[in-house]
């Protein structure tokens, strides 16, 4: 990964029964995000619905950092992830050690 890892901060914002992870890059006005919503009838499931990285930030591994933060939170807080977003699903396929977190 490139310079985006240096000093990047990822904030988690809960909004209603869902939320989003937002990546802020020092010195850049663009932000990237991963949105999730709570599984219907399952408070222990977060459905990853959408990942967006602006064109100016693509190719720097920022989307992967967002997914890694979601996975770290799932491990720490005890929820599972349903990857409806194709990017999140692909990252789960690439990381078989995350299989226990897949809903």
Secondary structure, DSSP 8 states (H G I E B T S, - for coil): --GGGTT-EEEEEEETTEEEEEEE-TT-S-EEEEEEEEETTEEEEEEEEEEE--GGGTTSSHHHHHHHHHHHHHHHHT-EEEE-SHHHHHHHHH-GGGGGGB-
